[in-house]
Amino acid sequence: MEGNIAVGIDVGGTGIKSAVVDLVTGGIVGEKRYVATPQPATPQAVAASLRGLMADAPDGVPVGIDIPAVVRGGIVRTAANIDRSWIGCNGAELFAEAIGRPVALLNDADAAGLAEMQYGAGRGRMGSVAVITLGTGIGSALFTDSHLVYNTELGHLEHDGRDCCNWAAAAAMVRESITWDQWLGRLQSFLTCFESLLWPDLFIIGGAISSDSDRFLPLLHTEAEIIPAELRGDAGIVGAAWVGAAGLPATVAAVA
């Protein structure tokens, strides 16, 4: 197994998950570890959480980390559901120093999208594919013939002057105490707006709520085919691990 594994860490707005990933199958090896995202989620606080998560990680294996932000050359350029003090921070250097080994750092939705294209619902799919992650916010990863268009941040499309990222996210049901049907209407508005601009051939809907895809995907109306993600809530971990092992900067990562 050694040489075919990597550690993936998925930093979210509410929790941080890590696991060892089998790079041949995309499966999780052993148990996942989880800690709540510190509040406020400042760079130093998140780095300290990662140091704890990595305490028992195998030595000498690659590490990939994703965060809910635009990342260019290791530098964090935006902050969605993390503290705004991240903006301008060299996250790759910060995390490498915190855990004592090199890391690859990329956007969380890009990581999830890469995992689905490499191991999951997007395998072998050409044309334009949009992977949409539904959680604390809405993430997007856009692929053209299996190549990632990095840092798209299309979850922030606006509908009637509202930023869809939080308004149509799955977490809105808890955050605003709205009904399932109300949330479904918001998600439909987001997808309609998305299609009016980009016209993908395929939507892959991910995030933990995709485990309930039978409950809501048949009720959505899109020109594109729409299917659930296969890796569910593990996609970010798997994609981060894959990029860490590939040794590629996130800005040029493409599916093999």
ZISUL-V873625 format. One record per residue. N is the residue number from 1. OMEGA is omega in whole degrees, -180 to 180 (999 if undefined). D_LAST is the distance of its C-alpha to the last C-alpha in Angstrom with 2 decimals. Layout:
n:N omega:OMEGA d_last:D_LAST
n:N omega:OMEGA d_last:D_LAST
This chain:
n:1 omega:-179 d_last:20.53
n:2 omega:-175 d_last:20.82
n:3 omega:177 d_last:17.75
n:4 omega:179 d_last:15.57
n:5 omega:174 d_last:16.87
n:6 omega:176 d_last:16.94
n:7 omega:174 d_last:19.34
n:8 omega:179 d_last:18.53
n:9 omega:-177 d_last:21.39
n:10 omega:-180 d_last:21.86
n:11 omega:180 d_last:24.84
n:12 omega:-179 d_last:26.49
n:13 omega:-179 d_last:29.78
n:14 omega:-179 d_last:31.62
n:15 omega:177 d_last:29.79
n:16 omega:-177 d_last:27.41
n:17 omega:176 d_last:25.36
n:18 omega:178 d_last:23.67
n:19 omega:169 d_last:22.34
n:20 omega:-175 d_last:20.63
n:21 omega:172 d_last:17.30
n:22 omega:-174 d_last:16.10
n:23 omega:177 d_last:12.46
n:24 omega:-176 d_last:12.34
n:25 omega:-173 d_last:13.88
n:26 omega:-179 d_last:13.66
n:27 omega:177 d_last:17.44
n:28 omega:178 d_last:20.10
n:29 omega:-180 d_last:21.99
n:30 omega:-175 d_last:25.68
n:31 omega:171 d_last:27.13
n:32 omega:175 d_last:25.99
n:33 omega:-175 d_last:28.23
n:34 omega:168 d_last:29.61
n:35 omega:175 d_last:31.99
n:36 omega:176 d_last:33.38
n:37 omega:-179 d_last:32.27
n:38 omega:178 d_last:35.26
n:39 omega:1 d_last:37.45
n:40 omega:-177 d_last:37.50
n:41 omega:180 d_last:33.82
n:42 omega:179 d_last:34.43
n:43 omega:-177 d_last:32.09
n:44 omega:180 d_last:34.38
n:45 omega:179 d_last:34.87
n:46 omega:179 d_last:31.17
n:47 omega:178 d_last:30.60
n:48 omega:178 d_last:33.47
n:49 omega:179 d_last:31.98
n:50 omega:179 d_last:28.69
n:51 omega:178 d_last:30.83
n:52 omega:-180 d_last:32.42
n:53 omega:-176 d_last:29.26
n:54 omega:-174 d_last:27.90
n:55 omega:-178 d_last:31.23
n:56 omega:-178 d_last:30.22
n:57 omega:179 d_last:26.52
n:58 omega:-180 d_last:25.64
n:59 omega:170 d_last:26.07
n:60 omega:178 d_last:23.53
n:61 omega:-180 d_last:20.34
n:62 omega:180 d_last:17.94
n:63 omega:172 d_last:18.88
n:64 omega:-177 d_last:17.27
n:65 omega:173 d_last:19.70
n:66 omega:178 d_last:19.72
n:67 omega:-179 d_last:22.90
n:68 omega:-177 d_last:24.31
n:69 omega:168 d_last:24.40
n:70 omega:179 d_last:22.87
n:71 omega:178 d_last:21.56
n:72 omega:-180 d_last:21.37
n:73 omega:-179 d_last:21.11
n:74 omega:-179 d_last:22.19
n:75 omega:179 d_last:25.18
n:76 omega:-173 d_last:25.92
n:77 omega:178 d_last:27.16
n:78 omega:178 d_last:28.24
n:79 omega:177 d_last:29.48
n:80 omega:-180 d_last:29.21
n:81 omega:167 d_last:31.01
n:82 omega:-175 d_last:31.27
n:83 omega:-177 d_last:34.10
n:84 omega:176 d_last:34.33
n:85 omega:175 d_last:34.97
n:86 omega:-173 d_last:31.19
n:87 omega:-178 d_last:31.12
n:88 omega:-179 d_last:30.87
n:89 omega:172 d_last:30.15
n:90 omega:-175 d_last:27.69
n:91 omega:-180 d_last:26.07
n:92 omega:179 d_last:23.69
n:93 omega:-180 d_last:26.78
n:94 omega:-178 d_last:28.89
n:95 omega:179 d_last:26.65
n:96 omega:178 d_last:26.03
n:97 omega:-177 d_last:29.81
n:98 omega:-176 d_last:30.49
n:99 omega:174 d_last:28.44
n:100 omega:176 d_last:28.85
n:101 omega:-180 d_last:25.29
n:102 omega:178 d_last:22.48
n:103 omega:165 d_last:20.38
n:104 omega:-176 d_last:17.56
n:105 omega:180 d_last:18.99
n:106 omega:178 d_last:17.67
n:107 omega:-174 d_last:19.04
n:108 omega:179 d_last:19.43
n:109 omega:175 d_last:18.39
n:110 omega:178 d_last:15.19
n:111 omega:180 d_last:14.48
n:112 omega:179 d_last:15.53
n:113 omega:178 d_last:13.51
n:114 omega:179 d_last:10.16
n:115 omega:-180 d_last:11.46
n:116 omega:180 d_last:12.53
n:117 omega:-178 d_last:9.44
n:118 omega:-171 d_last:7.48
n:119 omega:-167 d_last:10.78
n:120 omega:-170 d_last:13.50
n:121 omega:-177 d_last:15.18
n:122 omega:-178 d_last:12.45
n:123 omega:176 d_last:10.29
n:124 omega:-178 d_last:10.29
n:125 omega:178 d_last:12.36
n:126 omega:-176 d_last:12.58
n:127 omega:-178 d_last:15.33
n:128 omega:-179 d_last:16.40
n:129 omega:177 d_last:15.69
n:130 omega:174 d_last:17.75
n:131 omega:-177 d_last:17.39
n:132 omega:179 d_last:20.90
n:133 omega:-177 d_last:21.99
n:134 omega:-179 d_last:25.71
n:135 omega:176 d_last:27.54
n:136 omega:173 d_last:29.85
n:137 omega:175 d_last:28.57
n:138 omega:175 d_last:26.04
n:139 omega:179 d_last:22.54
n:140 omega:171 d_last:20.11
n:141 omega:-176 d_last:16.46
n:142 omega:-178 d_last:15.89
n:143 omega:173 d_last:12.85
n:144 omega:-175 d_last:13.23
n:145 omega:175 d_last:11.11
n:146 omega:177 d_last:8.31
n:147 omega:-177 d_last:9.00
n:148 omega:167 d_last:11.23
n:149 omega:-164 d_last:14.85
n:150 omega:171 d_last:15.84
n:151 omega:-175 d_last:19.23
n:152 omega:177 d_last:20.51
n:153 omega:-178 d_last:23.26
n:154 omega:172 d_last:24.22
n:155 omega:-179 d_last:25.96
n:156 omega:172 d_last:28.77
n:157 omega:-178 d_last:29.68
n:158 omega:173 d_last:33.44
n:159 omega:-178 d_last:35.55
n:160 omega:177 d_last:39.28
n:161 omega:180 d_last:38.99
n:162 omega:171 d_last:37.17
n:163 omega:-175 d_last:33.88
n:164 omega:-170 d_last:31.91
n:165 omega:178 d_last:29.91
n:166 omega:-176 d_last:32.73
n:167 omega:-177 d_last:34.88
n:168 omega:179 d_last:32.48
n:169 omega:179 d_last:30.60
n:170 omega:-178 d_last:31.16
n:171 omega:179 d_last:33.19
n:172 omega:180 d_last:35.70
n:173 omega:178 d_last:37.32
n:174 omega:-175 d_last:38.44
n:175 omega:-175 d_last:38.83
n:176 omega:-179 d_last:41.08
n:177 omega:177 d_last:42.37
n:178 omega:-179 d_last:41.32
n:179 omega:176 d_last:41.11
n:180 omega:-179 d_last:38.07
n:181 omega:177 d_last:39.16
n:182 omega:178 d_last:39.54
n:183 omega:-180 d_last:36.05
n:184 omega:176 d_last:34.68
n:185 omega:178 d_last:36.53
n:186 omega:180 d_last:34.96
n:187 omega:177 d_last:31.43
n:188 omega:179 d_last:32.30
n:189 omega:178 d_last:33.56
n:190 omega:-178 d_last:30.38
n:191 omega:177 d_last:28.19
n:192 omega:177 d_last:30.74
n:193 omega:179 d_last:30.65
n:194 omega:-178 d_last:26.85
n:195 omega:-180 d_last:26.95
n:196 omega:-178 d_last:29.80
n:197 omega:-168 d_last:27.71
n:198 omega:175 d_last:24.11
n:199 omega:176 d_last:24.24
n:200 omega:174 d_last:20.85
n:201 omega:-175 d_last:20.17
n:202 omega:167 d_last:19.31
n:203 omega:169 d_last:20.39
n:204 omega:-175 d_last:18.96
n:205 omega:-176 d_last:21.74
n:206 omega:-172 d_last:21.15
n:207 omega:-176 d_last:23.31
n:208 omega:-177 d_last:25.85
n:209 omega:178 d_last:27.93
n:210 omega:174 d_last:25.35
n:211 omega:175 d_last:26.92
n:212 omega:-173 d_last:29.87
n:213 omega:179 d_last:27.93
n:214 omega:-177 d_last:30.41
n:215 omega:-174 d_last:33.08
n:216 omega:-178 d_last:31.86
n:217 omega:179 d_last:28.98
n:218 omega:-179 d_last:31.38
n:219 omega:180 d_last:33.72
n:220 omega:-177 d_last:31.39
n:221 omega:179 d_last:31.60
n:222 omega:173 d_last:28.68
n:223 omega:-179 d_last:27.97
n:224 omega:168 d_last:24.32
n:225 omega:-180 d_last:23.35
n:226 omega:-175 d_last:23.35
n:227 omega:178 d_last:22.04
n:228 omega:171 d_last:21.95
n:229 omega:178 d_last:19.05
n:230 omega:-175 d_last:18.55
n:231 omega:175 d_last:18.14
n:232 omega:-177 d_last:21.26
n:233 omega:180 d_last:22.47
n:234 omega:-171 d_last:20.02
n:235 omega:-180 d_last:16.97
n:236 omega:178 d_last:17.77
n:237 omega:-176 d_last:18.23
n:238 omega:180 d_last:14.99
n:239 omega:178 d_last:12.90
n:240 omega:179 d_last:15.09
n:241 omega:-179 d_last:14.69
n:242 omega:179 d_last:10.88
n:243 omega:177 d_last:11.34
n:244 omega:-179 d_last:14.34
n:245 omega:-178 d_last:12.76
n:246 omega:-180 d_last:9.93
n:247 omega:-179 d_last:13.01
n:248 omega:171 d_last:11.87
n:249 omega:-175 d_last:14.52
n:250 omega:-176 d_last:13.99
n:251 omega:179 d_last:14.99
n:252 omega:-178 d_last:12.00
n:253 omega:177 d_last:9.20
n:254 omega:-178 d_last:6.33
n:255 omega:-179 d_last:3.78
n:256 omega:999 d_last:0.00
